[in-house]
Structures are given as structure tokens and as C-alpha cells.
Amino acid sequence: MSAVTERQILDALGRIADPDKGSDIVSLGMVSGLVIRDGNVAFAIEVESERGPRLEPLRKAAEKAVETLPGVLSVTAVLTGEAPPRGRAAPQPAAAPAGARGQRGAVPGVGAIVAVASGKGGVGKSTVAANLALGLKANGLRVGVLDADIYGPSMPRMLGISGRPRSRDGKTLIPMENYGLKCMSMGFLVPEDTPMIWRGPMVMSALQQMLREVEWGELDIMIADMPPGTGDAQLTMAQQVP
């Protein structure tokens, strides 16, 4: 099977139209951050922040268009929005319906989430997260590990996992496994030596997708290996999960 090319991907995305602007997302310059690794494709779609919530169908259509290309094993598309200009207030999101508020933060099948974090880098967070997960597994719990460090993922190396995640339906990814642990990391999707030049909204969207668009199954506990500091990944976890 021949490898998919950037040109083929952009041609496929050129058939996806922005519903508000009447032109395709490629000619509008909305596609950025395209990464291709052994059939695994990731890219961002840049939109105005206030349009983000209602453009989820566009994101899914873009993923589906690329998934049909020969040589593509998985696709991850994220929506990213520009911050409003200084001096202009950001639009306030509409209140969620009562039913949706009741479900806010739930990750299906996951009993509890424990984040391993620190304000400083290089202090052993990933080592603690890996050993904590292995210890809980040894005590009979069903454990998953989320590598939330988008810029410097280390769980693939810590857990001795290589390869690429598969997808059963083209919409969700199957987590990688070793030592009885399920694991998902950006390190499985992009080359180790590829710099992640992603802005805040892209990081937040990627993390949300790793939480909710991965077939975690039934877990007693999920260990989240956080990046150092108090940035976008930490805010996303605080806002999106219990």
C-alpha cells in the first residue's frame, strides 16, 4: 500500500466547505499543523472561537474525507480558534442544557481520574505516573494511562510501547496496551523528533479527543501524566473532567 501524501490529503480536504463562508477549508487557509506518520494523519482546522462549538460536524466531515484515502490508518482533526483581539471581550458561551450539565466531565466507563502534576519539569512525574499505574494494576484494578503532555509525550517510552493505534470505525481510536495497562499518547500519532508547534486551543482540543474519542472501555481508574506548569492541558483537565 502506497503512503498517503500531503497533496492527497489537501485535495480531499478541499472538498469540505465552510458552511458560513461558501468556500472550501483549504482555499480559506483553515488547515494547519498537518502531520503524517506511517499512515496516521493529524491536522488542525482554524476557526473563529465563537464558531467552534457548532463546527463539530465540519471537523468530523474532514476526518471522514481523509479516512477514505488509501494508506490512511487513522485521522485526528482538531478545531482551534483565535483569541479575540485585545480590548474586545470574548463572547460568553451559552449555558448548557440541564441534562448536559449533569453529564459534564464524565468520561464514559472511567471510574476515577488521578492527575500526576508538578509546576516544575524533570522531577519524575512520568516515572511516578507509570509506577502508580502499574501498582494499581498489580492490585487488581483496571487501569488506563493518559499521556497529557502534548509537547513532550514520554509514556510510550516509559511503558515500552511502540506502534500506532488502530480504529475500528474510523471515528475512535483503540488505546495501545502493555503490562495490562491501556495507554493513549500524542507520541503514538506524531514522530518523536517532530516539534509540536500547536497553540493553546489545539492542545485543548487534542486532549479532549484523547479523553473522549478513545475506546477506553471499563476502567476503575485513569492516571493522567500531566505536563509541567499550569497551562492549557491543566485547564482543560480541570474544566472537562471531575
KAMOGI-V814580 format. One record per residue. RES is the residue in one letter. SS is DSSP state (H for helix, E for strand, C for the rest). PHI is phi in radians with two decimals (999 if undefined). Layout:
BEGIN
res->RES ss->SS phi->PHI
res->RES ss->SS phi->PHI
END
This chain:
BEGIN
res->M ss->C phi->999
res->S ss->C phi->-1.29
res->A ss->C phi->-1.30
res->V ss->C phi->-1.26
res->T ss->C phi->-1.90
res->E ss->H phi->-1.05
res->R ss->H phi->-1.09
res->Q ss->H phi->-1.09
res->I ss->H phi->-1.14
res->L ss->H phi->-1.15
res->D ss->H phi->-1.10
res->A ss->H phi->-1.14
res->L ss->H phi->-1.21
res->G ss->C phi->-1.19
res->R ss->C phi->-1.68
res->I ss->C phi->-1.74
res->A ss->E phi->-1.72
res->D ss->C phi->-1.27
res->P ss->C phi->-1.12
res->D ss->C phi->-1.65
res->K ss->C phi->-1.90
res->G ss->C phi->1.26
res->S ss->C phi->-2.39
res->D ss->E phi->-1.41
res->I ss->C phi->-1.25
res->V ss->C phi->-1.35
res->S ss->C phi->-1.14
res->L ss->C phi->-1.41
res->G ss->C phi->1.27
res->M ss->C phi->-1.55
res->V ss->E phi->-1.61
res->S ss->E phi->-2.58
res->G ss->E phi->1.07
res->L ss->E phi->-1.21
res->V ss->E phi->-2.24
res->I ss->E phi->-2.16
res->R ss->E phi->-2.45
res->D ss->C phi->0.87
res->G ss->C phi->1.54
res->N ss->E phi->-1.69
res->V ss->E phi->-2.05
res->A ss->E phi->-2.42
res->F ss->E phi->-2.79
res->A ss->E phi->-2.00
res->I ss->E phi->-2.06
res->E ss->E phi->-1.50
res->V ss->E phi->-2.38
res->E ss->E phi->-1.14
res->S ss->H phi->-1.01
res->E ss->H phi->-1.25
res->R ss->H phi->-1.61
res->G ss->H phi->-0.90
res->P ss->H phi->-1.03
res->R ss->H phi->-1.66
res->L ss->H phi->-1.79
res->E ss->H phi->-1.03
res->P ss->H phi->-1.05
res->L ss->H phi->-1.13
res->R ss->H phi->-1.06
res->K ss->H phi->-1.16
res->A ss->H phi->-1.14
res->A ss->H phi->-1.14
res->E ss->H phi->-1.05
res->K ss->H phi->-1.12
res->A ss->H phi->-1.09
res->V ss->H phi->-1.35
res->E ss->H phi->-1.05
res->T ss->C phi->-1.36
res->L ss->C phi->-1.29
res->P ss->C phi->-1.06
res->G ss->C phi->1.59
res->V ss->C phi->-1.64
res->L ss->C phi->-1.69
res->S ss->E phi->-2.68
res->V ss->E phi->-2.36
res->T ss->E phi->-2.20
res->A ss->E phi->-1.99
res->V ss->E phi->-2.19
res->L ss->E phi->-1.59
res->T ss->E phi->-2.29
res->G ss->E phi->-2.10
res->E ss->E phi->-1.29
res->A ss->C phi->-1.22
res->P ss->C phi->-1.14
res->P ss->C phi->-1.00
res->R ss->C phi->-1.03
res->G ss->C phi->1.67
res->R ss->C phi->-1.92
res->A ss->C phi->-1.21
res->A ss->C phi->-1.23
res->P ss->C phi->-1.10
res->Q ss->C phi->-1.42
res->P ss->C phi->-1.17
res->A ss->C phi->-1.18
res->A ss->C phi->-1.14
res->A ss->C phi->-1.26
res->P ss->C phi->-1.02
res->A ss->H phi->-0.99
res->G ss->H phi->-1.13
res->A ss->H phi->-1.20
res->R ss->H phi->-1.10
res->G ss->H phi->-1.16
res->Q ss->H phi->-1.67
res->R ss->C phi->-1.02
res->G ss->C phi->1.63
res->A ss->C phi->-1.30
res->V ss->C phi->-1.84
res->P ss->C phi->-0.90
res->G ss->C phi->1.48
res->V ss->E phi->-1.75
res->G ss->C phi->-1.27
res->A ss->C phi->-2.68
res->I ss->E phi->-2.16
res->V ss->E phi->-2.06
res->A ss->E phi->-1.68
res->V ss->E phi->-1.80
res->A ss->C phi->-2.43
res->S ss->C phi->-2.83
res->G ss->C phi->-1.31
res->K ss->C phi->-2.05
res->G ss->C phi->-1.50
res->G ss->C phi->1.29
res->V ss->C phi->-1.84
res->G ss->C phi->1.75
res->K ss->H phi->-1.03
res->S ss->H phi->-1.15
res->T ss->H phi->-1.11
res->V ss->H phi->-1.11
res->A ss->H phi->-1.07
res->A ss->H phi->-1.14
res->N ss->H phi->-1.22
res->L ss->H phi->-1.11
res->A ss->H phi->-1.09
res->L ss->H phi->-1.15
res->G ss->H phi->-1.14
res->L ss->H phi->-1.15
res->K ss->H phi->-1.10
res->A ss->H phi->-1.11
res->N ss->C phi->-1.61
res->G ss->C phi->1.62
res->L ss->C phi->-1.53
res->R ss->C phi->-1.55
res->V ss->E phi->-2.20
res->G ss->E phi->-2.13
res->V ss->E phi->-2.18
res->L ss->E phi->-1.83
res->D ss->E phi->-1.49
res->A ss->C phi->-1.51
res->D ss->C phi->-1.51
res->I ss->C phi->-1.14
res->Y ss->C phi->-1.40
res->G ss->C phi->-2.39
res->P ss->C phi->-1.14
res->S ss->C phi->-2.23
res->M ss->H phi->-1.08
res->P ss->H phi->-0.96
res->R ss->H phi->-1.31
res->M ss->H phi->-1.08
res->L ss->C phi->-1.73
res->G ss->C phi->1.13
res->I ss->C phi->-1.93
res->S ss->C phi->-2.31
res->G ss->C phi->1.87
res->R ss->C phi->-2.19
res->P ss->C phi->-1.19
res->R ss->C phi->-1.72
res->S ss->C phi->-2.30
res->R ss->C phi->-1.39
res->D ss->C phi->-2.08
res->G ss->C phi->1.34
res->K ss->C phi->-2.07
res->T ss->C phi->-2.16
res->L ss->E phi->-1.79
res->I ss->C phi->-1.59
res->P ss->C phi->-1.12
res->M ss->E phi->-1.31
res->E ss->E phi->-2.40
res->N ss->E phi->-2.85
res->Y ss->C phi->0.96
res->G ss->C phi->1.36
res->L ss->E phi->-1.84
res->K ss->E phi->-1.60
res->C ss->E phi->-2.48
res->M ss->E phi->-2.32
res->S ss->E phi->-2.65
res->M ss->H phi->-1.10
res->G ss->H phi->-1.12
res->F ss->H phi->-1.44
res->L ss->C phi->-1.87
res->V ss->C phi->-2.25
res->P ss->C phi->-1.04
res->E ss->C phi->-1.04
res->D ss->C phi->-1.67
res->T ss->C phi->-1.64
res->P ss->C phi->-1.23
res->M ss->C phi->-1.65
res->I ss->C phi->-1.65
res->W ss->C phi->-1.98
res->R ss->C phi->-1.45
res->G ss->H phi->-0.86
res->P ss->H phi->-1.06
res->M ss->H phi->-1.19
res->V ss->H phi->-1.09
res->M ss->H phi->-1.10
res->S ss->H phi->-1.17
res->A ss->H phi->-1.09
res->L ss->H phi->-1.17
res->Q ss->H phi->-1.08
res->Q ss->H phi->-1.21
res->M ss->H phi->-1.18
res->L ss->H phi->-1.32
res->R ss->H phi->-1.92
res->E ss->C phi->-2.03
res->V ss->E phi->-2.17
res->E ss->C phi->-1.40
res->W ss->C phi->-1.21
res->G ss->C phi->1.25
res->E ss->C phi->-1.57
res->L ss->E phi->-2.13
res->D ss->C phi->-1.29
res->I ss->E phi->-2.70
res->M ss->E phi->-2.06
res->I ss->E phi->-1.71
res->A ss->E phi->-1.81
res->D ss->E phi->-1.50
res->M ss->C phi->-1.51
res->P ss->C phi->-1.31
res->P ss->C phi->-1.22
res->G ss->C phi->1.64
res->T ss->C phi->-2.35
res->G ss->C phi->-1.79
res->D ss->H phi->-1.12
res->A ss->H phi->-1.12
res->Q ss->H phi->-1.14
res->L ss->H phi->-1.12
res->T ss->H phi->-1.09
res->M ss->H phi->-1.08
res->A ss->H phi->-1.14
res->Q ss->H phi->-1.47
res->Q ss->H phi->-1.78
res->V ss->C phi->-2.26
res->P ss->C phi->-1.08
END
